[in-house]
Amino acid sequence: MARSSTAPAQEINPPDFLAWHVANKGDKGFWTRIGAAWFHRDRKGLSLQLEVVPINGRIVLRTPLDDEKKEPGA
């Protein structure tokens, strides 16, 4: 059976936030991109899509930089 070529709305629209895992090692923080988040239409909530779930550290949501918005699949 063929797959539909229609992508979910979250993959078409650039994310409102990027999700990062931040692990502190001594004085340094290591940031790894782990997903993205989009506002709901009424802007009263967010949908968070994570590619991985970290078991330590913290998850930080940040607005994408201009060059990150232009990345394919971002």
BAMARSE-837294 format. One record per atom (N, C-alpha, C, CB): residue number from 1; residue in one letter; x negated, y negated, z negated. Coordinates in Angstrom, 1 decimal, decimal comma. Last residue first. Glycine has a CB too. Layout:
BEGIN
> NUM	A	X	Y	Z
...
END
This chain:
BEGIN
> 74	A	-13,4	-21,5	-9,3
> 74	A	-13,6	-22,1	-10,6
> 74	A	-12,2	-22,4	-11,3
> 74	A	-14,3	-23,5	-10,5
> 73	G	-13,4	-20,6	-6,7
> 73	G	-13,0	-19,7	-7,8
> 73	G	-13,1	-20,2	-9,2
> 73	G	-13,8	-18,5	-7,7
> 72	P	-15,9	-22,8	-5,7
> 72	P	-14,9	-21,8	-5,3
> 72	P	-14,7	-20,8	-6,4
> 72	P	-15,3	-21,1	-4,0
> 71	E	-16,3	-25,9	-7,3
> 71	E	-16,8	-24,6	-7,1
> 71	E	-15,7	-23,7	-6,7
> 71	E	-17,4	-24,0	-8,4
> 70	K	-15,3	-28,4	-8,0
> 70	K	-15,4	-28,1	-6,6
> 70	K	-15,9	-26,7	-6,3
> 70	K	-16,4	-29,0	-6,0
> 69	K	-15,4	-28,5	-10,7
> 69	K	-14,0	-28,5	-10,1
> 69	K	-14,1	-28,1	-8,6
> 69	K	-13,3	-29,8	-10,2
> 68	E	-18,1	-28,9	-11,2
> 68	E	-17,5	-27,6	-11,5
> 68	E	-16,1	-27,4	-10,9
> 68	E	-17,4	-27,4	-13,1
> 67	D	-18,5	-31,5	-10,4
> 67	D	-19,1	-30,5	-9,6
> 67	D	-18,5	-29,1	-9,9
> 67	D	-20,6	-30,5	-9,8
> 66	D	-17,1	-32,9	-12,5
> 66	D	-16,6	-33,0	-11,2
> 66	D	-17,2	-31,9	-10,3
> 66	D	-17,1	-34,3	-10,6
> 65	L	-16,6	-30,6	-15,3
> 65	L	-17,3	-31,7	-14,7
> 65	L	-16,9	-31,8	-13,2
> 65	L	-18,9	-31,6	-14,8
> 64	P	-13,6	-29,8	-17,1
> 64	P	-14,7	-29,5	-16,1
> 64	P	-15,3	-30,7	-15,6
> 64	P	-14,1	-28,7	-14,9
> 63	T	-13,2	-30,1	-20,6
> 63	T	-12,8	-30,5	-19,3
> 63	T	-13,9	-30,2	-18,3
> 63	T	-12,3	-32,0	-19,2
> 62	R	-13,5	-27,2	-22,7
> 62	R	-14,0	-28,5	-22,3
> 62	R	-13,4	-28,8	-20,9
> 62	R	-15,5	-28,6	-22,2
> 61	L	-13,2	-25,2	-25,5
> 61	L	-12,5	-25,7	-24,3
> 61	L	-13,0	-27,1	-23,9
> 61	L	-11,0	-25,6	-24,4
> 60	V	-15,1	-22,7	-27,0
> 60	V	-14,9	-24,1	-26,8
> 60	V	-14,2	-24,4	-25,5
> 60	V	-16,3	-24,9	-26,9
> 59	I	-15,3	-20,2	-29,4
> 59	I	-14,8	-20,5	-28,0
> 59	I	-14,5	-22,0	-28,0
> 59	I	-13,5	-19,7	-27,6
> 58	R	-18,2	-19,0	-31,2
> 58	R	-16,9	-19,7	-31,1
> 58	R	-16,6	-19,9	-29,6
> 58	R	-17,0	-21,1	-31,8
> 57	G	-19,6	-16,0	-32,6
> 57	G	-19,7	-17,4	-32,1
> 57	G	-18,3	-18,0	-32,1
> 57	G	-20,3	-17,4	-30,7
> 56	N	-18,4	-12,8	-31,5
> 56	N	-19,0	-13,7	-32,4
> 56	N	-19,1	-15,0	-31,8
> 56	N	-20,5	-13,2	-32,9
> 55	I	-17,3	-11,4	-29,4
> 55	I	-17,0	-10,9	-30,8
> 55	I	-17,7	-11,7	-31,9
> 55	I	-17,6	-9,5	-30,9
> 54	P	-15,5	-12,8	-26,6
> 54	P	-16,7	-12,7	-27,4
> 54	P	-16,3	-12,1	-28,8
> 54	P	-17,4	-14,0	-27,6
> 53	V	-14,1	-11,5	-23,8
> 53	V	-13,7	-11,9	-25,2
> 53	V	-14,9	-11,7	-26,1
> 53	V	-12,5	-11,2	-25,7
> 52	V	-13,9	-12,5	-20,4
> 52	V	-14,5	-11,7	-21,5
> 52	V	-14,1	-12,3	-22,8
> 52	V	-16,1	-11,7	-21,4
> 51	E	-12,2	-14,1	-19,0
> 51	E	-12,8	-13,0	-18,3
> 51	E	-13,5	-12,1	-19,3
> 51	E	-13,8	-13,6	-17,3
> 50	L	-9,1	-15,5	-20,0
> 50	L	-10,5	-15,2	-20,4
> 50	L	-11,0	-14,0	-19,5
> 50	L	-10,6	-14,9	-21,9
> 49	Q	-7,0	-18,1	-19,6
> 49	Q	-7,4	-16,9	-19,0
> 49	Q	-8,8	-16,6	-19,3
> 49	Q	-7,1	-16,9	-17,4
> 48	L	-4,3	-19,7	-21,2
> 48	L	-5,7	-19,4	-21,3
> 48	L	-6,0	-18,1	-20,6
> 48	L	-6,2	-19,4	-22,7
> 47	S	-2,1	-22,2	-20,8
> 47	S	-2,3	-20,8	-20,5
> 47	S	-3,8	-20,6	-20,4
> 47	S	-1,6	-20,4	-19,1
> 46	L	-0,8	-24,5	-23,2
> 46	L	-1,8	-24,1	-22,2
> 46	L	-1,7	-22,6	-22,0
> 46	L	-3,2	-24,5	-22,8
> 45	G	1,8	-27,1	-23,7
> 45	G	1,0	-25,9	-24,0
> 45	G	0,0	-25,6	-23,0
> 45	G	2,0	-24,7	-24,3
> 44	K	3,2	-29,1	-22,8
> 44	K	3,3	-28,9	-24,2
> 44	K	2,5	-27,6	-24,6
> 44	K	4,7	-28,8	-24,6
> 43	R	3,4	-29,7	-20,1
> 43	R	2,2	-30,2	-20,8
> 43	R	2,3	-30,1	-22,3
> 43	R	2,0	-31,7	-20,4
> 42	D	5,3	-28,6	-18,5
> 42	D	5,8	-29,6	-19,4
> 42	D	4,7	-30,2	-20,3
> 42	D	6,9	-29,0	-20,4
> 41	R	3,7	-26,7	-17,1
> 41	R	4,3	-27,9	-16,4
> 41	R	4,8	-29,0	-17,3
> 41	R	5,4	-27,4	-15,6
> 40	H	0,7	-26,2	-19,1
> 40	H	2,0	-25,8	-18,6
> 40	H	2,6	-27,0	-18,0
> 40	H	2,9	-25,3	-19,8
> 39	F	-2,7	-26,5	-18,2
> 39	F	-1,6	-27,0	-18,9
> 39	F	-0,3	-26,4	-18,3
> 39	F	-1,5	-28,5	-18,8
> 38	W	-5,1	-23,8	-18,2
> 38	W	-4,3	-24,7	-17,4
> 38	W	-3,1	-25,2	-18,3
> 38	W	-3,7	-24,1	-16,1
> 37	A	-8,5	-22,7	-18,6
> 37	A	-7,1	-23,0	-19,2
> 37	A	-6,4	-24,0	-18,3
> 37	A	-7,2	-23,4	-20,6
> 36	A	-10,9	-20,0	-18,3
> 36	A	-10,4	-21,4	-18,0
> 36	A	-9,0	-21,5	-18,6
> 36	A	-10,3	-21,6	-16,4
> 35	G	-14,1	-18,4	-19,2
> 35	G	-12,7	-18,4	-18,6
> 35	G	-12,3	-19,9	-18,4
> 35	G	-11,7	-17,8	-19,6
> 34	I	-16,7	-18,4	-20,0
> 34	I	-16,0	-17,1	-20,1
> 34	I	-14,5	-17,2	-19,6
> 34	I	-15,9	-16,7	-21,6
> 33	R	-20,0	-19,5	-19,8
> 33	R	-18,6	-19,7	-19,3
> 33	R	-17,9	-18,4	-19,3
> 33	R	-18,6	-20,3	-17,9
> 32	T	-22,0	-20,0	-22,6
> 32	T	-21,6	-19,0	-21,5
> 32	T	-20,2	-19,3	-21,1
> 32	T	-21,9	-17,6	-21,9
> 31	W	-24,5	-21,6	-24,3
> 31	W	-23,2	-21,7	-23,8
> 31	W	-23,0	-20,8	-22,6
> 31	W	-22,9	-23,2	-23,4
> 30	F	-26,2	-21,6	-27,3
> 30	F	-26,2	-21,0	-25,9
> 30	F	-24,8	-20,9	-25,5
> 30	F	-26,9	-19,6	-25,9
> 29	G	-27,9	-23,9	-29,3
> 29	G	-26,6	-23,3	-28,9
> 29	G	-26,6	-22,8	-27,5
> 29	G	-25,4	-24,3	-29,2
> 28	K	-30,7	-23,8	-31,5
> 28	K	-30,1	-24,0	-30,2
> 28	K	-28,7	-23,3	-30,1
> 28	K	-31,1	-23,3	-29,2
> 27	D	-31,8	-23,3	-34,0
> 27	D	-31,4	-24,7	-33,7
> 27	D	-30,7	-24,9	-32,4
> 27	D	-32,6	-25,6	-33,8
> 26	G	-30,6	-20,1	-34,1
> 26	G	-31,5	-21,0	-34,7
> 26	G	-31,0	-22,4	-34,5
> 26	G	-33,0	-20,9	-34,1
> 25	K	-28,3	-19,8	-32,0
> 25	K	-29,5	-19,0	-32,3
> 25	K	-30,5	-20,0	-32,8
> 25	K	-30,0	-18,2	-31,0
> 24	N	-24,8	-19,7	-31,6
> 24	N	-26,0	-20,5	-32,2
> 24	N	-27,1	-19,5	-32,5
> 24	N	-25,6	-21,3	-33,4
> 23	A	-22,8	-19,5	-28,8
> 23	A	-23,5	-18,7	-29,8
> 23	A	-24,7	-19,5	-30,3
> 23	A	-24,0	-17,3	-29,3
> 22	V	-19,9	-20,2	-27,3
> 22	V	-21,1	-20,8	-27,9
> 22	V	-21,6	-20,0	-29,0
> 22	V	-20,7	-22,3	-28,3
> 21	H	-18,1	-19,7	-24,4
> 21	H	-18,6	-19,0	-25,6
> 21	H	-19,8	-19,7	-26,1
> 21	H	-18,7	-17,5	-25,5
> 20	W	-15,7	-21,8	-22,9
> 20	W	-17,1	-21,4	-23,1
> 20	W	-17,3	-20,7	-24,4
> 20	W	-18,0	-22,7	-23,1
> 19	A	-13,3	-22,6	-20,5
> 19	A	-13,6	-21,9	-21,8
> 19	A	-15,0	-21,5	-21,8
> 19	A	-12,6	-20,7	-22,0
> 18	L	-12,3	-25,6	-19,1
> 18	L	-13,1	-24,4	-18,9
> 18	L	-13,4	-23,9	-20,3
> 18	L	-14,5	-24,7	-18,2
> 17	F	-9,2	-27,1	-18,2
> 17	F	-10,3	-26,9	-19,1
> 17	F	-11,1	-25,6	-18,7
> 17	F	-9,8	-26,8	-20,6
> 16	D	-7,6	-27,1	-16,0
> 16	D	-7,7	-28,4	-16,8
> 16	D	-8,8	-28,3	-17,8
> 16	D	-6,4	-28,6	-17,5
> 15	P	-8,8	-25,6	-12,9
> 15	P	-8,4	-25,6	-14,3
> 15	P	-8,5	-26,9	-15,0
> 15	P	-9,3	-24,6	-15,1
> 14	P	-7,2	-26,2	-9,7
> 14	P	-8,4	-26,2	-10,6
> 14	P	-8,0	-26,2	-12,0
> 14	P	-9,3	-27,4	-10,2
> 13	N	-4,8	-23,9	-8,4
> 13	N	-5,1	-25,2	-9,0
> 13	N	-6,4	-25,1	-9,8
> 13	N	-3,9	-25,6	-9,9
> 12	I	-5,0	-21,2	-7,6
> 12	I	-4,9	-22,3	-6,6
> 12	I	-5,3	-23,6	-7,2
> 12	I	-3,5	-22,3	-6,0
> 11	E	-5,0	-19,7	-9,9
> 11	E	-6,2	-19,6	-9,0
> 11	E	-6,2	-20,7	-8,0
> 11	E	-6,2	-18,2	-8,4
> 10	Q	-2,5	-20,3	-11,0
> 10	Q	-3,7	-20,6	-11,8
> 10	Q	-5,0	-20,6	-10,9
> 10	Q	-3,9	-19,7	-13,0
> 9	A	-0,7	-19,1	-9,3
> 9	A	-0,8	-20,6	-9,3
> 9	A	-2,1	-21,0	-10,0
> 9	A	0,4	-21,2	-10,0
> 8	P	-2,1	-16,2	-7,7
> 8	P	-1,3	-16,8	-8,7
> 8	P	-1,6	-18,3	-8,7
> 8	P	-1,6	-16,2	-10,1
> 7	A	-2,0	-15,8	-4,1
> 7	A	-2,8	-15,9	-5,3
> 7	A	-1,9	-16,5	-6,4
> 7	A	-4,1	-16,7	-5,1
> 6	T	-1,0	-13,5	-1,8
> 6	T	-0,6	-14,7	-2,5
> 6	T	-1,3	-14,7	-3,8
> 6	T	1,0	-14,7	-2,7
> 5	S	-1,4	-11,2	-0,4
> 5	S	-2,4	-12,2	-0,3
> 5	S	-2,1	-13,5	-1,1
> 5	S	-2,7	-12,5	1,1
> 4	S	-0,7	-8,1	-1,9
> 4	S	-0,2	-9,4	-1,5
> 4	S	-1,4	-10,4	-1,4
> 4	S	0,9	-9,9	-2,5
> 3	R	-2,1	-5,1	-0,6
> 3	R	-2,0	-6,0	-1,7
> 3	R	-1,4	-7,3	-1,1
> 3	R	-3,3	-6,3	-2,4
> 2	A	-0,6	-2,2	0,8
> 2	A	-1,4	-3,4	1,0
> 2	A	-1,1	-4,3	-0,2
> 2	A	-1,1	-4,1	2,3
> 1	M	-0,8	1,2	0,0
> 1	M	0,0	0,0	0,0
> 1	M	-0,9	-1,2	0,0
> 1	M	1,0	0,0	-1,2
END
